[in-house]
Amino acid sequence: MLMKKASFVIVGGGLPSLLFAYLLNQSNPSKTIVIIESSNQVGGLFKSTQNRIGDTFDQGMHIYYETEIEEVDEAFLGIL
């Protein structure tokens, strides 16, 4: 595996980490950002799961309200 030197390393791929990576990228587009996640997908608890009979259930955040910080709200909605 070819390893590249990272400017930023973020541990965990939940929504706060994705938002932070997005904001870092906006302010440092030439820097390399690496996100390390232990599961096979990013998003943390912001996902749906299925039980054994096929019913789908949402986990994590169910309702998003504005933070009233324009940069954060735009970034968060851009990720979604």
matplotlib code that plots the C-alpha trace (Angstrom):
import matplotlib.pyplot as plt

x = [0.0, 1.3, 1.2, 0.9, 1.9, -1.2, -1.6, -4.5, -5.6, -9.1, -10.0, -13.7, -16.0, -19.1, -21.0, -18.8, -15.7, -17.1, -18.1, -14.7, -13.0, -15.2, -14.5, -10.7, -10.9, -12.6, -9.9, -7.0, -7.8, -4.2, -3.7, -4.3, -7.0, -7.2, -10.2, -9.7, -12.9, -13.2, -16.5, -17.1, -19.0, -18.8, -21.6, -21.5, -25.0, -26.5, -27.6, -30.4, -30.3, -32.4, -33.6, -33.8, -37.2, -36.3, -37.8, -35.7, -35.0, -33.1, -30.4, -28.9, -30.1, -33.6, -34.3, -31.8, -32.2, -30.1, -27.2, -27.6, -23.9, -24.3, -20.9, -21.7, -25.3, -24.2, -21.4, -23.7, -26.4, -23.7, -22.5, -26.1]
y = [0.0, 3.4, 5.8, 9.5, 12.0, 13.5, 17.0, 16.2, 12.8, 12.5, 9.4, 8.4, 8.9, 10.2, 13.3, 15.7, 14.2, 14.5, 18.1, 19.0, 17.4, 19.3, 22.6, 21.8, 21.1, 24.4, 26.4, 24.2, 22.7, 21.8, 19.7, 16.0, 14.9, 11.3, 9.9, 6.7, 4.7, 1.3, 0.3, -0.4, 2.9, 6.5, 8.4, 7.1, 6.7, 8.7, 5.6, 3.1, -0.6, -3.6, -6.2, -9.9, -9.7, -6.7, -3.8, -0.6, 1.6, 4.9, 5.3, 8.4, 11.9, 12.1, 15.8, 18.4, 22.0, 24.9, 25.8, 29.4, 29.4, 29.9, 28.2, 25.1, 24.8, 25.1, 22.5, 20.1, 20.3, 19.9, 16.7, 15.3]
z = [0.0, -0.9, 2.0, 1.6, 4.2, 5.8, 6.9, 9.2, 10.6, 12.0, 14.1, 13.7, 10.8, 12.5, 11.5, 13.7, 12.1, 8.6, 9.2, 10.6, 7.6, 5.3, 7.0, 7.1, 3.4, 2.7, 4.5, 3.4, 0.0, -0.8, 2.4, 2.7, 5.2, 6.3, 8.2, 10.1, 10.7, 12.4, 10.7, 7.0, 6.5, 7.7, 9.3, 12.9, 14.3, 11.4, 9.5, 9.2, 10.1, 9.3, 11.7, 10.8, 9.1, 7.0, 8.9, 8.6, 11.7, 11.9, 14.5, 15.9, 15.0, 13.7, 13.5, 12.4, 13.6, 12.5, 14.6, 13.6, 12.5, 8.7, 7.9, 10.0, 8.7, 5.1, 5.6, 7.4, 4.8, 2.1, 3.6, 3.8]

ax = plt.figure().add_subplot(projection="3d")
ax.plot(x, y, z, "-o")
ax.set_aspect("equal")
plt.show()
